[in-house]
Amino acid sequence: MSGADTLAHVENLTVRFQRPHPRTVLRDISFTLQAGRILAIVGESGSGKSVTGRSLLGLAGAGAVVTAQRLEIVGQPVLGLSQRAWRRLRGKEIGLVLQDAMVSLDPLRPVAAEIGEVLAVHDIGSRGTRPARVIEALTEAGVPRPEERARQRSGELSGGLRQRALVAAAIAARPRILIADEPTTALDPTVQRQILDLLRTMAERGDAVLLITHDMGVVSAVADDVLVLKDGHVIEQGPAQDILRTPRHAYTRSLLAAVPGHRSGPSRIAETSDETPALAVSGLTKHYPRPDGAPVAVVQDISFTLRQGRTLGLVGESGAGKSTVGRMLLGMTEPDAGAVRLLGDPWSGIAEPLRRSRRAAIQMIYQDPLSSFDPRLTVRDILLDALHAAGLRDKPAALRRAGELLAQVGLPERIIPQSPRILSGGQRQRVAIARAIATNPRVLICDEPVSALDVITQAQVLELLDSLQKRLNLSMVFISHDLGVIGQVSDDIMVLRDGQVVEHGAADAIITAPKHPYTRQLFEAALHLPKAA
């Protein structure tokens, strides 16, 4: 392509941090963003993917020293740019979809105000015309009932809807460049394909997209070019089809080999002789009020039995009620009707003091780890609190156990004094898993526990959960939009739509021969097929 087609030019980009200790996180990275093309940056957590994207926005981080032989955005050199000049570029010429939707949206403002601010800052449209553009952006991002969602705040939205609201904010001003940092992490297959179609549409109209992802299925679906990073270095780059079909570097091959796949054959977990189920759920129903106060059923008449040592995969689109079911199972939300029994004893509908003594038996790994941590606490504090709750009150012993927990989830002990805010998304999720297993639970409710992890770390964590399950006869409810992950970990699968069960049965049967049209639609979307003509 000619130089006029180059919307961003990066040559020998290097990023160093001085605190908390001197380190180089990117070294001599070079690439271009071409009009009409999607460049995917892939690599493990901590490889430098997000820092690369943020460096193109002047947001590399506090204390970052950014150098480059050439760094241009839409023809403008940006090294040494003032913050005022950066603000003129951000949002208008270059948009960003962040990875952590929960902490990226203002919980005190409606979604419409969040998106409208982008338009107001850049003086796009008028006070009278901006609301229509907000609704248009939400629609483009695949948000159902956009007029209603525009009036809601982030805390009223599911994780998938929050992510789509971020996409809408990033595209509202129609920037020429979009940096999408894990834009489909929290999305179910159907909505994921809508977002991927949107990225492809942006490229087709002449924009450039920088896609940061650990999902190789997403890469194969939309990327024109791929850049593989490891420890801040470029390992391999070139046309997507060449790298996906004939990767030259062993590291690239390991990324592709780690993609989760369907487990075939008999159940991984033998039937237990213990007749007491881990969870017995009957008729769970929950309503929440709409913005106008009218009740709407988000979960309706859900029943299942989870045997000890087995895994139930819970799938469905964003807003299907999966996370609400998880909170009711955990005892954090009371059902309006129905009941939950934990290890044979009543769990829902009982006083909290009665629950408190039994909480160690059931733990949750949350979808968004950062928002589940107290921001004042270090990794040490988080793990010591969990161990204290589990009855380990001797501090030296607790510190030793904290180190063991970090090792179990693949983290170095040196991160123990750090704040989770300075860790990568994958590292934060592994801290959350360490906290969950600290109490030696009998049941784990896993709400998208590997959604923020690169495929290699994801495989390690799934292997960890599998080994824990076998060793402890652990039972799991695994909530995920990633059907590859669900197929790998589940003995049984329950498919939800609009809060109702549409299909429930053995994992092998549902994956190989789904009976319900909606289930077939989910699996078809998961293949990342091109949009029908």
N, C-alpha and C positions, 0 to 999 in steps of 0.2 A: 504494500500500500504506500501511497505517497505520504510525505510529511504532513500534508494538510489533513490527512485522515487520522493522524495521531493526536489523541485528546490528552494523553499523559505520557510523559517521557521520564523514565527513571534510570539513571546510570550510576553504578557503584554506590548505591545507598548503604550507609553504615549508621547504626544507631547504638550508642553506648549509654549506660546508666552509671551514675556515680554512687547512688545510694540504693539499698543499705550497704552494698559493697560494689566496687568497680567491676563492670562486666560488659561485654559486647554481645548484644542480642541479635544484631543483623550485621552481616559483613559483605560488602560489595555486591549488593543485589541489583540486578539490571533487568528491566522489562519495559514494554510499552503497552498502553491501552489504546486499542484501535477502535475507531467508530464502526459500529455494526458487529463487534465481536465480544465474546465473553471469555475472560481469562480467569481460570480457577487456580487458586493457591491452596495446596494441600500439604499436609504434614502432621506430625504428632502434636499433641498439646505441648506448648512451650517452644515450638520450633521457630516462632517469630512471625506467624501468619497475621495475627491481629495487629502487631506493632507495625508491620508493613503497611497495612491498610490505614491505620491511624496516622502514620507519617505523611500520607498524602493529604491529610486534613489539618496538619499542624497540631495534632493531638497525640504525639508519641508518648507523652507522659511527663510527670513532674521530674525534673532533673535529667531529662533525656538530652543527649548531645547528638544532633542529627547532621550528618555531612553527606555530600554527594557531589559527584562530578557534574551531574545535571539532574535537576528536579523541576519539571514544568507541568502545570495544570492548565489545560485549554490555551496553550501557548504562552503562559505567564510564568516566569521563574518565581518560585515560592520560598526558596531558602532565605531566611532572614526576614520574611514577611511579618509585618506588624499584626497584632491581634485584630485590629480594626479591619485591615485588609483581608485577613483570613475570614472574618465574619461575613464579608461581602461575597466571598467564594462559597463558603459552606451553605448547603441547602439550595443555593441557586444554580451553581455550576457543578457542584459535586455533592451528592447525597450519601448518607450513611444509615444503614440498618444495623443496629447493635445486636449483640448476642444475648444480653441479659435484659429481657423485656420488662421484668418486674421492677428492676431498679432504674430503668431508663425512662420510665413514664412518671410524671408527677402524680402522686396518688390523690392530690387535693383538687386537681383540675379535670373537667370533662375532656373526653378524647377530642371533641371538636375544637376546644381551646388549644390543645397541644398541637394539633395539625394546623390550625389557623394561624398560630404564632409564626410559623415558617413563612406563610404568605405575607403576613403583616410586616415582618422584619425586612423583607425584600421588596415591600411596596408593590406586591402583585395583586391586581384586582382592587376592589373597593370593599368597604364594610358590608355593602349589600350583596356583592357577588361572591365573596369568599366562602360563605356557607355552602353554596352549591359546589364549589371546587372541593371542599372538604368531603362532601358526600360522594363526589365523583372519585376522589382518591381512595376512600374506603371501599367503594365498589370495585375499583381496579385491583385492590389488594385482597379481594375475595371475602370481604366482611359481609355476612348476612344481616339483613335488616339494618342497613347503615344509618338510617335516621335515628333509630332507637339507640344503637351503639354509640353514636356521636354524643348523646346526652349522658352516657355513663362514664364513670371513673375507672381507672385501671383495676382497682380492687374488685370491681363487679364483673370483670371479664375473665374468661379462662386463659390459660397460658397461651394457647394458640391464637385467641382473639387479640391478646396483648401484642403478640408478635406481628400480627397483621396490621394492627394500629401503627406500629413502628414503621412498617413498610409504607403505609399510607403517608405518614409524616415525611418519609424520605423522598417520596416521588411527587409530593404535592406541588412543588415549584418546578417540576419537570427538568431536573438537572441533566446535563449532558453526560455526566459520569455518575454511576451508582456503585458504591462500595457496600457489598452485602456480606456481613460477617455472620455466618451461620444463619441465614434468613429462614431456613426451613426446619431448624432444630426442634421446635416445639409443635410442629404441625403434623396432622394426620395425612395419610397418602393423598386423599382427594384434594385437600387444600394445598398441600405441598405442590401438587401438579399445577394448581392455579397460579401459585407464586412463580414456579419455574416458567410457566407460559408467559407470565408478565415480564420476567427477565428477558426471555427470548423476544417478546414484542418490543421491548425497549431497544434491544440490539438491532432488530429489523428496521426500526425507524431511524437508526443512525447513531444511537447512544453507545457508550462503552460501559461494560459491567465488569467489576472486579469481584469475583465470588470467592469468599473464604469459607472453606468447608472441610469437614472430615468424612463426608458421605460420598463414597466413590460412585454410588448410584446416581446421585445428583450431578456429579461431574460428567458421567457418561451421557446423561440426559441433555445437558444444555451447553457444556463448555466447548469452545472452539480451540482453546489453547490451555495448557496446564503448566504450572510451575511448582515443582516439588521442593519443599524446604525441610531441612533437618539441622537443628542446632544453629540456626541463623545463616546457613549456607544454602545456596542453590545446588541441589543434587542432580536435577534433571529438568529440562523444559523443552516444550515443542508442541506440535499439534496434538489435540486430545486423543484422537483415534490412534496415533502412533504410540503414545505413552501408555494408553489403556490396553492396547493389543500386544505390543512388543516392548515392554519396559526394559530399558538397558541396565538400570541400577538395581542392585539387590534390595535396597531400601524401598524403592517403588514397588517391587514385586511383593515385599512383605506387607505393604499397605493394602494391596489388592487381595492378597491371600487372607487377610484378617477380616474381610467383610463377612458379617454373620450370614449364615444360611440355614435353611430348614433342616431340622433334625429328623431323620427318617428312622423307621424301625420301631421296636417296642419302647415302652415308657422308660425314661432314664431312671426313674425312682420306683423301686419295687413296692408293691402294695404292703402297707404296714399291717401288722396283726393287731395294733392298737385300734379299738373300735371307736374311741373318742375322737371326733373330728377336730382339727385345729380351729376351724371356723364353721359355724352353722348359721346360715343367713336365710331369713324367711320374710318375704313380702316387703322389703325395704322400699320406702317411699319418702320423697322429700320435695317440698315446694319452696320457692323463693319468690319474693315480690318483684314485679316489673317496675320500671321507673314510675308508672302511673299508680302503683300500689296493688294492682291485680295479681293474685297468685298464679304462678306457672309451675307445673310439675317438671322438675329437672331429673328426678329418678322415680320410676314407677314399678312397683311390685317385682323387685329383683330377689331371687332366691337361688342359693347354691350351697353346696357342702364342699369344703376344702379339707381333704384328708392330710394327715401329718406326713411330711416329707414330700409333698407334691406342690406343683406350681400351676396356678390358674393365670392365664394371660387374659387381660382385659383390654379390648381394642374398640375403636370407634372414632368418629370424627371429633374434632374440637367442639366442646359444648355438649357432647353426648351424655355427660354425667359421670365419666370415669373417675375424675378426681373427687367428686362429691361422694361417690361410693367409698373411695379410699378413706376419706375423712370420717365417714360413719363407721367404717370398720375399725378405725383407730380410736373411736370414742371421742373425737374432737367435735363432731357434729351429731346432734340427736336426730334420728329419723322421725318424721311425722307419723309414720305407721311402720309396722314390721319390727323385727328383732334380730339382734346379733348375739350369738353365744360364742365365747372364747374358751377353748379347751374344755367344753362341756358345761361351763357356768355362764349365767347371764352377764352380758357386757354392756349392751345398750339399756337405757332406761333405769340405770342404777345411780346412786349418789356418787359424786366425784371422789369423796374419801375412800369409798369401797374400790373404785377403779385404781386409785393412786398406788396402792400396794401391789397391784398386778400389772402396772404399765410396763415394767421391764420385759414382760413376756411378749409384747407386741410393739414393734418400732416401725418408723417410716423413713424412707429415703425420698426426699422431696425433689420435685422437678427443678426448682430454682434454688440451688444451695445457698447463694449469698443472702437472699432475703430470709432464709431460715436461721441464719446465725445472728447472734447479738453483735452489732458492729463494734462494740467496745472490747470484744474478747479476741485473744490470740488463739491459734490452733491448740496450744497447750491448755488454755482455759476451757475451750470447747470440749476437749476430750476428758479433762479432769472432772468437769461438771457431770458428764455422762457416767464416768466411772464412780463418782461419788454417789450418784443416784442409784447405781447398781450395787452399792454397799461396800465399795473399796475405798476406805477412808485413810489408809496409810499412804502418805504422800510419796515417799520414795518408791513404794511398790506401784502406786498409780502412775508415776512418771515412767517406770520401766514398762508397764502395760501399755501406756500411750505410745511409746516407741515401737512396741510390738504391733500395735494396731496400724500405725503408719506403714510399717514394713509389709503387713498383710495386704494393704491396698496399693502398694507400689510407690510409696512416697518416702523421700529421704528424711531422716530424723532432724536434719538441720532446719527444716521449715517450722519446727515446733514453736519457736518464739515469734513467728510472723503473723500478721493479720491476714485473714482470708482475702481481703480486698486486693492485696498485691500478688495473689496467686493467679494462675491461669484458670479458665473455666473448668477444664478437666481436673486440675489439682483440687479445686474447691469441691467438686463432686465427690472425689475420693475421700476428702476429709469428712464429708457428710456420711459416706458409707462407713467410715471408721467409727464415727459417732454412733451410728445406728447399731452396729454389731458389738459395741462396747458393753451393752447390758446382757449379752448372751441370750438374745430373744428366741422365742419359739416360732414366732410369726413375723415376717417382714412384709410391709406394704411398700412396694417399690413404684413410685410415681415418676416415670421417665428417668430411671437412675443412671442411664448411660447416654442420654440424649446430647450432653455437652462434650462427650469424649471422642477423640479421634479413634479410628477403627482399631489401631493396635492396642491402645489403652482400653478401649471398649471390650476387646476380646479378653484382655487380662482380667478386667473386672467381672465379666460374665463367668470366666473360669473360676475366679475367687468365690463368687456367689454359689456356683455349682459345687465347689469343694466344701464350702461351709454347709450347704444343704445336706450333702452326703454325711459329713462328720457329725452334725448336730441334729439330723432329722428335721431340718428347718422347713417350714412351710412358707410359701410366698404367693402373694397376689401381685402380679407384674403388669403394671399399666404402661402401655407404650403405643406410639403411633407407628413404630418401626416393625413391620411385619416380619422382616428377617430376624430381628432380635426375638420377637414373640415366638416365631417358629423354632428358634434354637433353644429357648429356655422352658417352654410350656409343656405340661402334660395335658392340660385341658385349656380350651379357649372359650371365652364368652364375648360375643359381639353386641355392642350397645349402639342404639340409634335413638336420638331424642329421649334418652333416659329409659328406654325399654330394651329388653333382651330380644334380639332377632334371631340369634343362633347360639347354641351352647353344646359343646361336646368334646370328644377327644381331639387333640391338636392335629394328629395325622389326618383324621377324616375331614376336618374343616379346611385344612390347608390344601389337601389334594382334591377334595370334591365338595366345595361349599355349596350348600343347598339354597340359601336365601340370595335373591338378586343383589341386595345391598352388600353382603359379604363378598360376592363375586366382584362388585364394583370396587370395593376397597382393594382387593388383591390385584385387579387390573390396573388401578391407579398406582399401586406400589411398583409396578413394572416400569413406570416413567415412560409410558407409550406416548408418542407424539399426539398432539391435539388433533381430533378428527376434523377432516375438512368439512 
